[in-house]
Amino acid sequence: MKKIYLSLMLLGAVTFTSCDMDKAPYGALDENTAITKMHDLTMFRNQLYGTLRSVTSGSWVYTTDIQLDHFIGLISNGNKLGMFSKGTILPSDGDIESFWAGSYSSIATCNSIIAKCDEFAAKPDLSANDKVLIERYKGEAKFTRAYMYLWLADHYCQSYTQVKGGPEAKATGLPIVTTFHPTSDVTKYPSRSTLKETFDFINKDLSEAYAALKAYEATGDKNKDVAALLKPCSEFLSSFAVEALQARVALLAGDWATAKAKAEDVIENGNYSLANVSNYKAMWDDEDSSEPIFRPYMVSPSEVGGSTGGIFLSDNQLSADYIPTFGTMLDYAQSEKGSDVRFDAFFTTYDNLKIHGVGYEAYVFNKYPGNDQFKVGDTKNFVNLMKPFRLSEMYLISAEADARMGNNNPARLNEFCANRYSGYETQTYDNAQKLLDDVLIERDKEFICEGMRWSDLRRLNVGFDRYKSNPAEDGYDIYKFVVKAADGLSYAAGDHRLTWPIPKSELDANPNLKGQQNPGYGD
């Protein structure tokens, strides 16, 4: 019976169906009888990587990019993600509810694993290595919990640097759940914290995760997997992955000194190097690179992430739900810095994309072309090994932090650009603002469809103007068939839609959230 219950809990790792913030993963009712040995704990901990596979791929990655300015839907896409693309964001939308519920379901799993680690750590007669291993699992759970709370904060809370009233304003953060304690007593459901409290909680989890993983890495002679943890494309979390997330959190909070320090430690002391102009495309096509810090473990057919490329590509090359706007193409095709290697890496052409039975030439987005090892039969499902933390992000965080602190030294930006543009010539900058402007351009281009443009528009308090299609001037008839209601869409700076609403179902279920809906969405 123990094995049956454990299997059900592991199944729960990849199914996000919870509507209650404290709801247990499916099948977890008898977890106390399921987790009795270190081996059981190790298997239970694998749920964390099921979570990380899921939330770093598929719609978790591309939805905000569809909402913004780089992509436009075709009329043949069946209104897929139409609410986001057309800017009609509603608290009752199923996607808004599912992302929220899925995040809290994952947090509940983390809380359960943390509690179980504490229980195991109190057992007598544990070996020293077992104690370090338990702390490692606990650290991985705290990293995953921090990742999920940051994802929620970056979507369902206003930006830390732009929030009205400041980050200490009441009910600007998230409901914080720290223990696995399912209950139907609504009086015990939490209200929203302040945004500062949310970020403080995230940072505390990450600090503890870093210490735990660093301690595990120090046992390299006793644990054979430590060497692999510290190599590029590690399938499991390392202290460098934690620092990469710490640098990202600091960037979103405007803590430039911390962002710089964390990014630089990864750059200087990690075993990673930037992909260059000759092998950059291979990082996405062949998925072999020295640049990814963490690449969640996947194995076909049961332990894979979501399809990230499927909304942009098709196996027969006859259809696409969304295509890059013509303006997006120009951003990559026209640069004074040299020939941008990312143009060929991210875009390709379909010669016969069908609309109403007629074929048209079209550029399509090809950053996620699909890994053949994850194919279902002979059909591509456009599932890739995801790369949620790459060295390139650390370079650009470091460069931005320099500019923000008034330092116009472009060393990190120059090194980055030399690995993205053929014929790049080293640049000098008379002032930090110009350096910052160029860093932000490179962030936009490098991380297209990785969710970071959303974060940047929010923290910078800028809007966008989606390119208005003009087939006659642009020379591509395919743009005659874009969704007109979404074509040329604009958001002003501070548009309330750059923060998603708290789901209606959550407000209905939790009386302690009354009056705490985000601005622009009613009560």
C-alpha positions as CSV (number, residue, x, y, z in Angstrom):
1,M,0.0,0.0,0.0
2,K,2.9,2.4,0.7
3,K,4.1,2.2,-2.9
4,I,0.6,2.9,-4.2
5,Y,0.2,6.0,-2.1
6,L,3.7,7.2,-3.1
7,S,2.9,6.8,-6.8
8,L,-0.2,8.8,-6.4
9,M,1.7,11.6,-4.7
10,L,4.3,11.6,-7.5
11,L,1.5,11.8,-10.0
12,G,0.2,14.9,-8.2
13,A,3.5,16.6,-9.0
14,V,2.6,17.2,-12.6
15,T,-1.1,17.9,-12.2
16,F,-2.2,21.4,-11.1
17,T,-5.8,21.2,-10.1
18,S,-6.0,22.8,-6.7
19,C,-8.3,25.6,-6.0
20,D,-7.5,25.8,-2.3
21,M,-4.2,27.3,-1.3
22,D,-3.5,24.5,1.2
23,K,-4.9,21.7,-0.9
24,A,-2.7,18.6,-0.8
25,P,-1.3,17.1,-4.0
26,Y,-3.6,14.3,-5.4
27,G,-3.3,11.1,-3.4
28,A,-1.4,12.7,-0.5
29,L,-4.0,11.8,2.2
30,D,-1.9,8.9,3.5
31,E,1.5,10.4,3.1
32,N,2.4,9.7,6.7
33,T,2.3,6.0,5.9
34,A,4.0,6.5,2.5
35,I,7.2,8.3,3.6
36,T,9.1,6.1,6.1
37,K,12.6,5.7,4.6
38,M,15.3,7.9,3.1
39,H,14.6,6.3,-0.2
40,D,10.9,7.3,0.1
41,L,11.9,10.8,1.0
42,T,14.2,10.9,-2.1
43,M,11.3,9.8,-4.3
44,F,9.0,12.3,-2.7
45,R,11.5,15.1,-3.3
46,N,11.4,14.3,-7.0
47,Q,8.0,16.1,-7.1
48,L,10.0,19.4,-6.9
49,Y,11.6,18.6,-10.3
50,G,8.2,17.7,-11.7
51,T,7.1,21.2,-10.6
52,L,10.2,22.9,-12.1
53,R,9.8,21.0,-15.4
54,S,6.3,22.3,-15.7
55,V,6.6,25.9,-14.6
56,T,9.7,26.6,-16.7
57,S,8.0,25.5,-20.0
58,G,4.9,25.7,-22.0
59,S,2.2,28.3,-21.3
60,W,4.0,29.3,-18.0
61,V,6.7,30.7,-20.3
62,Y,5.0,32.1,-23.4
63,T,1.7,33.5,-22.1
64,T,3.0,36.9,-21.1
65,D,4.9,37.3,-24.4
66,I,1.6,36.6,-26.2
67,Q,0.1,39.4,-24.2
68,L,2.8,41.9,-25.1
69,D,4.1,43.2,-28.4
70,H,6.4,40.7,-30.1
71,F,3.7,38.3,-31.5
72,I,0.4,38.5,-33.3
73,G,-2.2,35.8,-33.7
74,L,-3.5,34.5,-37.0
75,I,-7.2,34.2,-37.6
76,S,-6.8,30.4,-37.9
77,N,-5.7,30.0,-34.3
78,G,-9.2,29.4,-32.9
79,N,-8.9,32.4,-30.5
80,K,-6.2,30.5,-28.5
81,L,-5.0,32.8,-25.7
82,G,-7.1,35.5,-27.3
83,M,-7.9,37.1,-24.0
84,F,-4.2,37.8,-23.4
85,S,-3.4,38.8,-27.0
86,K,-6.4,41.2,-27.2
87,G,-5.9,42.6,-23.8
88,T,-9.2,41.6,-22.3
89,I,-7.9,40.3,-19.0
90,L,-10.7,39.1,-16.6
91,P,-10.6,37.8,-13.0
92,S,-12.9,35.0,-14.0
93,D,-10.7,33.7,-16.9
94,G,-9.8,30.0,-16.5
95,D,-6.1,30.6,-17.3
96,I,-5.8,33.3,-14.7
97,E,-7.4,30.9,-12.2
98,S,-5.3,27.9,-13.3
99,F,-1.9,29.7,-13.0
100,W,-2.8,30.8,-9.5
101,A,-4.1,27.5,-8.3
102,G,-1.2,25.6,-9.9
103,S,1.3,27.8,-8.2
104,Y,-0.3,27.3,-4.8
105,S,-0.6,23.6,-5.3
106,S,3.2,23.5,-6.0
107,I,3.8,25.6,-2.9
108,A,1.7,23.1,-0.9
109,T,4.0,20.3,-2.2
110,C,7.1,22.3,-1.1
111,N,5.6,22.9,2.3
112,S,4.9,19.2,2.7
113,I,8.4,18.2,1.7
114,I,10.0,20.8,4.0
115,A,7.9,19.4,6.9
116,K,8.9,15.8,6.0
117,C,12.6,16.8,5.9
118,D,12.3,18.3,9.4
119,E,10.7,15.1,10.6
120,F,13.4,13.0,9.1
121,A,16.2,15.2,10.5
122,A,14.9,14.6,14.0
123,K,15.3,10.8,13.7
124,P,18.1,9.2,15.7
125,D,21.1,7.3,14.2
126,L,21.2,9.3,11.0
127,S,24.6,9.4,9.3
128,A,26.3,12.8,8.8
129,N,25.8,12.3,5.1
130,D,22.1,11.6,5.5
131,K,21.7,14.8,7.4
132,V,23.4,16.8,4.7
133,L,21.3,15.1,2.1
134,I,18.1,15.9,4.0
135,E,19.1,19.5,4.2
136,R,19.8,19.4,0.5
137,Y,16.2,18.3,-0.2
138,K,14.9,20.9,2.1
139,G,17.0,23.5,0.3
140,E,15.6,22.4,-3.0
141,A,12.1,22.7,-1.7
142,K,12.8,26.2,-0.4
143,F,14.3,27.2,-3.8
144,T,11.2,25.9,-5.5
145,R,8.8,27.6,-3.1
146,A,10.7,30.9,-3.6
147,Y,10.6,30.4,-7.4
148,M,6.8,29.9,-7.2
149,Y,6.2,32.9,-4.9
150,L,8.3,35.1,-7.2
151,W,6.4,33.9,-10.2
152,L,3.1,34.7,-8.4
153,A,4.4,38.1,-7.3
154,D,5.6,39.0,-10.8
155,H,2.2,38.3,-12.2
156,Y,-0.4,38.9,-9.6
157,C,1.2,41.8,-7.7
158,Q,2.3,45.2,-8.9
159,S,6.0,45.7,-9.6
160,Y,8.2,46.1,-6.5
161,T,9.7,49.3,-7.8
162,Q,6.4,50.8,-9.1
163,V,3.7,49.7,-6.6
164,K,1.4,52.4,-5.5
165,G,2.2,53.4,-1.9
166,G,5.5,51.5,-2.0
167,P,6.2,47.9,-1.3
168,E,5.2,48.3,2.4
169,A,1.7,49.3,1.5
170,K,-1.0,47.0,2.9
171,A,-2.3,44.1,0.8
172,T,0.1,44.6,-2.1
173,G,1.8,41.2,-1.8
174,L,0.7,37.6,-1.7
175,P,-1.1,35.4,0.8
176,I,1.9,33.6,2.3
177,V,1.4,29.9,3.2
178,T,4.3,28.2,5.0
179,T,2.9,25.0,6.4
180,F,1.2,22.0,4.9
181,H,-2.1,22.1,6.8
182,P,-5.2,21.5,4.6
183,T,-8.3,23.0,6.1
184,S,-11.8,23.9,5.1
185,D,-12.0,26.6,7.8
186,V,-12.0,29.8,5.7
187,T,-11.3,31.9,8.8
188,K,-7.7,30.5,8.7
189,Y,-7.1,31.4,5.1
190,P,-4.5,34.2,4.8
191,S,-5.0,37.7,3.5
192,R,-2.5,39.4,1.3
193,S,0.8,40.4,2.8
194,T,2.7,43.5,1.9
195,L,5.0,43.2,-1.2
196,K,8.0,43.8,1.0
197,E,7.0,40.9,3.2
198,T,6.6,38.7,0.1
199,F,10.0,39.6,-1.1
200,D,11.6,39.2,2.3
201,F,10.1,35.7,2.5
202,I,11.4,34.8,-1.0
203,N,14.9,36.1,0.0
204,K,14.9,34.2,3.2
205,D,14.0,30.9,1.5
206,L,16.8,31.5,-1.1
207,S,19.4,32.3,1.5
208,E,18.6,29.0,3.3
209,A,18.5,27.1,0.0
210,Y,21.9,28.5,-0.9
211,A,23.5,27.5,2.4
212,A,22.0,23.9,2.2
213,L,23.2,23.3,-1.4
214,K,26.6,24.8,-0.7
215,A,27.0,22.4,2.2
216,Y,26.0,19.5,0.0
217,E,28.5,20.6,-2.7
218,A,31.2,20.6,-0.1
219,T,30.8,16.8,0.3
220,G,32.0,16.2,-3.2
221,D,34.2,13.3,-2.3
222,K,31.2,11.5,-0.7
223,N,28.5,12.2,-3.2
224,K,29.3,11.3,-6.8
225,D,26.7,13.7,-8.3
226,V,28.3,16.9,-7.0
227,A,30.6,17.3,-10.0
228,A,27.6,17.1,-12.3
229,L,25.7,19.7,-10.3
230,L,28.4,22.3,-11.0
231,K,28.6,21.7,-14.7
232,P,26.6,23.5,-17.4
233,C,23.1,22.1,-18.1
234,S,22.9,20.6,-14.6
235,E,19.7,18.6,-14.3
236,F,19.4,19.4,-10.6
237,L,19.7,22.5,-8.5
238,S,23.1,23.9,-7.5
239,S,24.2,26.9,-5.4
240,F,24.8,28.7,-8.6
241,A,21.2,28.3,-9.7
242,V,20.2,29.7,-6.4
243,E,22.5,32.7,-6.9
244,A,21.1,33.2,-10.4
245,L,17.6,33.5,-8.9
246,Q,18.8,35.7,-6.1
247,A,20.3,38.0,-8.8
248,R,16.9,38.1,-10.6
249,V,15.0,38.9,-7.4
250,A,17.4,41.7,-6.6
251,L,17.0,43.1,-10.1
252,L,13.2,43.2,-9.8
253,A,13.5,44.9,-6.4
254,G,16.0,47.5,-7.6
255,D,18.7,46.2,-5.2
256,W,21.6,46.8,-7.6
257,A,24.5,46.0,-5.3
258,T,23.1,42.5,-4.5
259,A,22.1,41.9,-8.1
260,K,25.7,42.8,-9.2
261,A,27.3,40.6,-6.5
262,K,25.2,37.5,-7.2
263,A,25.6,37.8,-10.9
264,E,29.3,38.3,-10.7
265,D,29.8,35.3,-8.4
266,V,28.1,33.1,-11.0
267,I,30.2,34.6,-13.8
268,E,33.5,34.4,-12.1
269,N,33.2,31.2,-10.1
270,G,30.8,29.1,-12.0
271,N,31.9,26.6,-14.7
272,Y,29.9,28.3,-17.4
273,S,30.7,30.3,-20.5
274,L,28.6,32.2,-23.0
275,A,27.5,30.6,-26.2
276,N,29.2,32.4,-29.1
277,V,28.2,33.3,-32.6
278,S,29.3,29.9,-34.0
279,N,27.4,27.7,-31.5
280,Y,24.5,29.9,-30.2
281,K,21.9,28.3,-32.5
282,A,23.0,24.9,-31.4
283,M,22.0,25.8,-27.8
284,W,18.4,25.8,-29.1
285,D,18.5,23.2,-31.9
286,D,20.8,20.6,-30.4
287,E,20.4,21.8,-26.8
288,D,24.1,21.4,-26.1
289,S,25.8,24.4,-24.6
290,S,28.2,25.7,-21.9
291,E,25.8,28.5,-21.0
292,P,22.7,27.0,-19.1
293,I,23.2,27.0,-15.3
294,F,20.2,24.7,-14.7
295,R,18.2,22.6,-17.2
296,P,15.5,20.6,-15.3
297,Y,15.7,16.9,-15.6
298,M,13.5,15.4,-18.4
299,V,13.1,11.9,-19.7
300,S,10.6,10.7,-22.2
301,P,7.8,9.8,-22.1
302,S,6.6,10.4,-18.5
303,E,8.8,13.2,-17.2
304,V,8.7,16.0,-19.7
305,G,7.8,19.6,-19.6
306,G,5.1,21.5,-21.6
307,S,5.3,22.3,-25.3
308,T,6.8,25.7,-25.5
309,G,7.1,25.8,-29.3
310,G,3.8,24.3,-30.2
311,I,1.9,27.6,-30.3
312,F,4.4,29.0,-32.9
313,L,5.1,25.9,-35.0
314,S,3.6,22.8,-36.6
315,D,5.0,19.5,-37.6
316,N,3.8,19.8,-41.2
317,Q,4.8,23.5,-41.4
318,L,1.3,24.4,-42.6
319,S,0.0,26.3,-39.6
320,A,1.0,28.5,-36.7
321,D,-1.2,30.1,-34.0
322,Y,1.1,33.1,-33.5
323,I,3.8,34.6,-35.6
324,P,6.3,37.4,-34.8
325,T,5.2,40.9,-35.8
326,F,7.1,42.4,-38.7
327,G,8.4,45.0,-36.3
328,T,9.9,42.2,-34.2
329,M,11.7,40.8,-37.2
330,L,13.2,44.2,-37.9
331,D,14.6,44.5,-34.4
332,Y,16.8,41.5,-35.1
333,A,17.5,42.1,-38.8
334,Q,18.6,45.7,-38.6
335,S,21.4,46.4,-36.1
336,E,24.4,48.7,-36.2
337,K,26.3,46.3,-34.0
338,G,26.7,43.7,-36.7
339,S,24.9,40.5,-37.9
340,D,22.8,39.3,-35.0
341,V,23.2,35.5,-34.6
342,R,19.8,35.4,-32.9
343,F,17.9,36.1,-36.1
344,D,18.7,32.7,-37.6
345,A,18.4,31.0,-34.2
346,F,14.9,32.4,-33.4
347,F,13.2,32.6,-36.8
348,T,12.7,30.5,-39.8
349,T,10.3,30.5,-42.8
350,Y,7.3,28.5,-43.7
351,D,6.8,28.6,-47.5
352,N,3.2,27.3,-47.4
353,L,1.5,28.4,-44.2
354,K,-2.2,27.8,-44.9
355,I,-5.0,30.3,-44.4
356,H,-8.4,29.4,-45.8
357,G,-6.7,26.7,-47.9
358,V,-4.3,29.1,-49.5
359,G,-0.5,29.0,-48.8
360,Y,1.6,32.0,-47.8
361,E,5.2,32.6,-47.0
362,A,5.7,33.5,-43.4
363,Y,8.4,33.9,-40.8
364,V,7.7,31.8,-37.7
365,F,9.3,31.8,-34.3
366,N,11.7,28.8,-34.0
367,K,13.4,29.3,-30.6
368,Y,11.8,26.1,-29.4
369,P,12.0,23.7,-32.4
370,G,11.4,20.6,-30.3
371,N,13.7,17.9,-29.1
372,D,13.3,14.6,-31.0
373,Q,13.9,12.6,-27.9
374,F,10.5,13.9,-26.6
375,K,8.5,13.2,-29.8
376,V,5.3,11.2,-29.6
377,G,5.7,8.6,-32.3
378,D,6.7,10.3,-35.5
379,T,5.1,13.6,-34.6
380,K,7.0,16.6,-33.1
381,N,5.4,18.0,-30.0
382,F,7.8,20.9,-29.7
383,V,9.0,20.1,-26.2
384,N,12.5,21.2,-25.4
385,L,14.9,20.9,-22.5
386,M,14.2,24.3,-20.9
387,K,16.9,26.7,-19.7
388,P,15.4,28.9,-17.0
389,F,18.8,30.2,-15.9
390,R,21.6,31.1,-18.3
391,L,24.9,32.8,-18.0
392,S,23.7,35.5,-20.5
393,E,21.2,36.7,-17.9
394,M,24.0,37.1,-15.3
395,Y,26.0,39.2,-17.8
396,L,23.2,41.5,-18.5
397,I,22.2,41.8,-14.8
398,S,25.7,42.7,-14.0
399,A,25.9,45.3,-16.8
400,E,22.6,46.9,-15.8
401,A,23.6,47.0,-12.1
402,D,26.7,48.9,-13.1
403,A,24.7,51.4,-15.1
404,R,22.2,51.9,-12.4
405,M,25.0,52.6,-9.9
406,G,26.4,55.3,-12.2
407,N,29.3,53.2,-13.6
408,N,29.5,53.4,-17.4
409,N,32.1,50.6,-17.7
410,P,30.7,48.4,-20.6
411,A,33.0,45.4,-20.1
412,R,30.2,42.9,-19.4
413,L,28.0,44.3,-22.2
414,N,30.8,44.2,-24.7
415,E,31.7,40.7,-23.8
416,F,28.1,39.6,-24.2
417,C,27.6,41.4,-27.5
418,A,30.8,40.0,-29.0
419,N,29.1,36.6,-28.6
420,R,25.9,37.6,-30.3
421,Y,27.0,39.8,-33.2
422,S,29.3,38.9,-36.0
423,G,31.7,41.7,-36.6
424,Y,31.0,43.4,-33.3
425,E,33.3,46.3,-32.4
426,T,33.9,47.2,-28.7
427,Q,31.8,50.1,-27.6
428,T,32.5,52.9,-25.2
429,Y,29.9,55.0,-23.4
430,D,30.0,58.6,-22.3
431,N,27.3,58.1,-19.7
432,A,25.6,55.4,-17.8
433,Q,22.2,56.1,-19.2
434,K,23.3,55.2,-22.7
435,L,24.8,52.0,-21.4
436,L,21.6,51.2,-19.6
437,D,19.6,51.8,-22.8
438,D,21.7,49.3,-24.7
439,V,21.5,46.7,-21.9
440,L,17.7,46.9,-21.9
441,I,17.7,46.4,-25.7
442,E,19.8,43.3,-25.4
443,R,17.6,41.9,-22.6
444,D,14.6,42.3,-24.9
445,K,16.3,40.5,-27.8
446,E,18.0,37.8,-25.8
447,F,15.0,36.7,-23.7
448,I,12.2,36.8,-26.2
449,C,9.6,34.3,-25.1
450,E,11.3,33.5,-21.8
451,G,8.9,35.7,-19.8
452,M,11.4,38.5,-19.0
453,R,10.0,41.2,-21.1
454,W,6.9,41.2,-18.9
455,S,9.1,41.7,-15.8
456,D,11.0,44.5,-17.5
457,L,8.0,46.5,-18.7
458,R,6.6,46.3,-15.2
459,R,9.7,47.3,-13.3
460,L,10.6,50.0,-15.8
461,N,7.1,51.4,-15.9
462,V,6.8,51.5,-19.6
463,G,4.1,50.4,-22.0
464,F,4.3,49.1,-25.5
465,D,2.9,49.5,-29.0
466,R,2.5,46.3,-30.8
467,Y,3.5,46.7,-34.5
468,K,0.6,47.5,-36.7
469,S,0.6,45.1,-39.7
470,N,0.9,46.6,-43.1
471,P,1.1,43.8,-45.7
472,A,1.6,46.1,-48.7
473,E,4.6,47.9,-47.3
474,D,6.0,44.9,-45.3
475,G,5.8,42.6,-48.3
476,Y,4.2,39.6,-46.6
477,D,0.6,38.8,-47.4
478,I,0.3,36.6,-44.3
479,Y,-0.1,39.8,-42.3
480,K,-3.5,40.3,-44.0
481,F,-4.8,37.4,-41.8
482,V,-3.8,38.5,-38.3
483,V,-6.4,39.0,-35.6
484,K,-7.5,42.5,-36.2
485,A,-8.7,43.1,-32.6
486,A,-5.1,42.5,-31.4
487,D,-3.2,44.2,-34.3
488,G,-1.5,47.4,-33.2
489,L,-2.5,46.9,-29.5
490,S,-1.0,49.5,-27.1
491,Y,-0.6,49.6,-23.3
492,A,0.3,52.9,-21.7
493,A,2.9,53.0,-18.9
494,G,1.4,51.6,-15.8
495,D,-1.5,49.9,-17.6
496,H,-3.3,47.8,-14.9
497,R,-3.3,44.8,-17.2
498,L,0.5,44.5,-16.6
499,T,-0.6,43.0,-13.3
500,W,-3.0,40.1,-13.5
501,P,-6.1,40.1,-11.3
502,I,-6.5,37.9,-8.3
503,P,-8.8,35.1,-9.6
504,K,-12.5,35.6,-8.9
505,S,-12.7,32.0,-7.6
506,E,-10.1,32.8,-5.0
507,L,-11.8,36.0,-3.9
508,D,-15.1,34.1,-3.6
509,A,-13.5,31.3,-1.6
510,N,-11.3,33.4,0.8
511,P,-13.2,36.0,2.7
512,N,-9.9,37.4,4.0
513,L,-9.2,38.7,0.5
514,K,-12.3,41.0,0.5
515,G,-11.3,44.4,-0.9
516,Q,-7.8,43.2,-1.9
517,Q,-8.3,42.9,-5.7
518,N,-5.6,44.5,-7.8
519,P,-6.3,48.0,-9.2
520,G,-8.3,48.2,-12.4
521,Y,-10.3,45.0,-11.8
522,G,-13.1,46.2,-9.5
523,D,-13.7,45.0,-6.0
